[in-house]
Amino acid sequence: MKILGTGLTGLIGSRIVEVLKEKYEFENLSRTSGIDIADKDQILEKIKASDAQIILHLAGKTDVDSCELDKSLLQNGEAWKINVEGTRNISNACLQTNKKLIYMSTDFIFDGINPSAGGYTEEDIPNPINWYAQTKYEGEKIVLSLNSPRIIIRTAYPYRANFVKLDFFRAILGKLQDGKFVLAITDQTFTPTFIDDIAFALDVLIGNNSQGIFHVAGSQSLTPYAAALLIAETFNFDKDLISKTTGKEFFKDRAQRPFQLTLRNDKILKLGVRMRTFKEGLEEVLRQTQDNKKI
């Protein structure tokens, strides 16, 4: 089966290709391949010409603080053009060609204030509190309005082994490797997600011909401080390098962040997908890096 994807060279996309390349044929639409998703005519032409029946839309502007700087520009800012208009262009092209759209969204669409017991479900109402999250939620609304097959995958704090761009895990690990101090937040909760599990979940969703919203997130929510301690423990670094801070102090003069961000993944688990805990994910990263001699 062929998948036409945006952002397939990014943090999540490149790993999806690595994990699923024996089962699917992937073609990348992105700036690296000369495609601008904000150009609706170019996107429509490419999607029409492709024999792929699934469009996997991963591309987006994801730097939260950089997106916040775009807020004053509104629809003229890069965050809106990529995350909203780009998604609109891809959605319209899927509608015109009757192709299935799979859109990658984020836990940040929730405000992180008083979530329901156990965390946010797919039925909870989003309330974004920064511009990045607002643009991703606008993208969700566009996808949900489609009268054609579509899936929204919400994930949270993705991490993996062996990639050039730093995710939160390797940013912490890099400091520990260099003997540098790590400031870690104690009053925030997040749900790290091992990217290999996202790939496996995607395969199941495609195989089941699923539709709708799915929280494809890890099975363990914890504080960044607890996460940093787990990283140090798993990779045998000095825990004394890790010190505590508050979210207010850590994100001072930066975009507002949601603070209680547990995503419930019951819905995807019921489909037989196993989403690893952070501890389990780190152990698998360690195994992979020992095999490859590289983190």
N, C-alpha and C positions, 0 to 999 in steps of 0.2 A: 504494500500500500504506500502511496506517495503522500507526503505531507509538505505543503508549501508553508514556510514559516518566516516570521520576522524576528530578528534578534537571535538567530541561531548561533551566533558567535559569542554571545554574552555569557554571563555567569551561569544562568540556568540553562539556556538554550544549548550551549556547547556540550554540557554534560548529558542532556536529554539525547542529543545526537549520538554521543559515545555509547550510552547505555542501550539505546534502541536501534542502532544502525543495522543490525542483522535482520530486523523485522520490518523496518520502514525505510523508504527512500526519501531523503530530505533535500529540499531546495530552499536556499536562503534568500529572502528579500530584505535588504537593509542597506544602509549607507555604504557598508563595506563592499556590497555587490552592485553599487551604483543606483540604488532604489531609494527614493524619498517617499515615505508613507504619507507625508503631508501633501503630496501631489496626487490628487484624486484620479486624474486621467491616466497617469502612469500606473497607479495601483490597479485600476480597473482593467487596463490592457493586460497586465501581467497575470492577474487572477483569471481573466477570461481565457487567456492562452494556455494556461496550465491544465493538465489532466488530473491534477490532485483534487480530491473531493473534500479534504480537510485543510483548513487554514489555521495555523497555530500562531497566534499573535502575542509575542513576548516583548517586542521592542517598546521602549518607553524612556522617558526622562525620569530617573529614579532618585537622583541626589536630592534629598529633602530640603536642605538649606539652599541649594542652587535654585530649586523650584520656587522656594519662597521669595527669592529675589525677582522672579518673573511675575509675581502676583500683581504688582502695580501696572503691568503691561496688559493684564487680562488676556483677551483673545489674541493679542499680538505677541504674547510671550512664547518662548520656545516650549515650555511645559504644556501650555494649552494646545499649541499646534501639533505637538507629537502625541500627547496622551489623549487628547480629545478629538481633534480634527483627523489625526492619523487613524484613530480607532473608528471614527465615523466613515472615513473613506474605505477602510477594509470591510466594515460591516455592510455598507451599501453595495460593495462589489460582491460580497458573499450572497446578499439578498438577490442581486441580479443574476447570479450564476447558480443559485441554489446549492451553495457549498456550505459545509458545516464550519462554524467559527468557534475556536477555543481561545478564550481571552484570559490572560494572566493578570489577576488583580492582587490586592494586598490587604493585610490585616489593618493597615492604617486608615481604612475607610471608617473604622469605629473610633469613638472619642476616648475610649479607655476609662470612662467614668461609670462606676457602679454597674459593671456587666452582670448579667444573670448568673446564678449559681453554676459553677462549672465552666463558665466562659461563654463567648459569643457563638451562637449557632447561625446557620444559613438564613434563618427566618428573622433574626434581629435587624433592626432598622439602622443603617449607617448614619453617622453624623461626623463627617470629616472636620478636623480642626486645624489643618494646615493646607497649603495650596497644592502640594503634591497629592495628598489624599483627595482633595476636592476634584482634581483633574482625573484621577483614577476612578472616582465614583461617577463622574460624568461619563466616562468611558463605559462603565458597567451599565448605566441607564440606557445608553445607546445600544449596547449589545442585547439587553433584555427586551428592548422594543422591537427587535427583529421578528418578523414572521417567517423565520427559517430556522433550521437546527442551530443551537448554540449552547456552549458551556462556559461558565465563568468559574475559574479556579482561583480561590483566594489562598495565598500562602503567606508565610511569615519568616523573616530573618533566615533566608536560605544560606546554607554553607556546604562546602565540599572540599575535597583535596585537590591539589595540583591545578591551579589556575593563576593567571597573571594578575587579574584584578582582585584586590583584597575584599573578602567578606568580613563580617564582624569577628568570626572565629579566628581567621588567620591574621587579622590585625592585632588581636590579643596575643596569639601565639608568637607572632614576630617580635613583639616587645619582650616577651618572656625569654625567647631565644637570645635576644641581645642583652639580657640582664637589665632591662629597663622597667621602671615602675608602671603598673597598670592601675588606673583609677576606674573603679567599677561601681555601678549604681546599685543601691540597696533597696530603693523604694519604687522600683519599676518591675513589672512582670511581663515576660515575653515568651514566645513559643518557637524556638529554633526548629528549622526544618531541613533535614538531610536531603540534598537535591536528588540523589539516586532514588529516593522514595517518591519524589515528584514524578520522575520518569516512569516508575512502575505504576503509579496511580493513573497517569495519562494513558498508558497502554490499556489498563482495565476500563477506563471511561470510554475509550474508543471501541474496545472490543464489545462492551455492553450497549453500545449506541446510546449512551446516557445523554441527558439534557438537564439544564438547570445550573444551580450554584452548588459548588462543593468546596468545603474547607480542607485543603490538602496541606495540613500542617503537622508538625511533630506531636508526639504523645507525651511531652513533658514541658510544663511551663515553670519557669523559675526566674529569679532575679539575675541581672547581668553579673552581679557579684558572685552568686552561686555558680553561674556558668563559667566565670573566669577561674574559680577554684577547681572546677571539674576539668577544665583544659589543662591547668598546671598539674593536677593529679594524674591525668591520663598520659600526658607527655613527659612526666617526670621533671617538672620545673619547680623552682622555689616559690611556694605559696606566699612567702613573706614579701614578695614583690608586688602583691595585690593589696591595694588599700581601698577603703570605702569612700564613697561620695554620694551625694543626693542628685536626683534628676534635675532639680532646679539649678544646682551649681554646675553640673556637667553640661547642660544645654543653655547656659546663660548666653543671652544675645544671639540665640539661634532659633530656628523655627520651633514652634510648639510641638511636643510629642504626646501621643496617647500613652498613658502610664499603666493601665491594667489590661494587657492585651493577651488574654488567653483565648485561643480559638479552639472550639470543640470540633473534633474530627470524627464523631460517631457515624456520620452519614457515609463517609468514604470507607470507614472500617467495615461497615455492613456489606460492602461490596467485595470484601475479602482482601483489601489492601492493608498491609502492615506498615504503619508509620512509626519509625523508631523514636525512642526517647533520645534526649540529647546525649546522655551517657552512652547509649548504644551506638548512636551516630558517630561519636568521637572514637569509640573503639574500632568501628569500621574504617574511619579515616586513618587511624593509626595503622591498621592492617594494610590498607592500600598504599600508604606512604612507605611502609617497610618493604613492600613488594617493589615499589618504584624508586625507592631511595630518595624521595623528594616530596616535600609538603607544598 
